[in-house]
Amino acid sequence: MLKITLVKSPIGAVPKNRATLQSMGLRKLNHFVVLPDNACTRGQIQQVRHMVKVEEVEEA
């Protein structure tokens, strides 16, 4: 599982990147979501890597 935290504001970002953040469930600054570690999630992270911080977490 991956913990993804929004660390840079999407205001002024490319609309495609804002849509990617919204589809991941990230809304506000410092908001985080826990998503599965798969190819789809890794691709989304790669798209907005300059705006997010990623940490690995173990499943509970």
RAGI-V422177 format. One record per residue. RES is the residue in one small letter. SS is DSSP state (2 for helix, 1 for strand, 0 for the rest). PHI is phi in whole degrees, 0 to 359 (999 if undefined). Layout:
RES_SS_PHI, RES_SS_PHI
This chain:
m_0_999, l_1_240, k_1_262, i_1_246, t_1_244, l_1_279, v_0_245, k_0_229, s_0_295, p_0_280, i_0_296, g_0_85, a_0_280, v_0_299, p_2_307, k_2_297, n_2_290, r_2_297, a_2_294, t_2_296, l_2_299, q_2_295, s_2_291, m_2_280, g_0_96, l_0_268, r_0_247, k_0_249, l_0_300, n_0_67, h_0_281, f_1_231, v_1_226, v_1_246, l_1_237, p_0_292, d_0_273, n_0_221, a_2_297, c_2_296, t_2_295, r_2_299, g_2_294, q_2_295, i_2_298, q_2_299, q_2_295, v_0_239, r_0_298, h_0_280, m_0_245, v_1_232, k_1_242, v_1_240, e_1_228, e_1_272, v_0_231, e_0_272, e_0_291, a_0_270
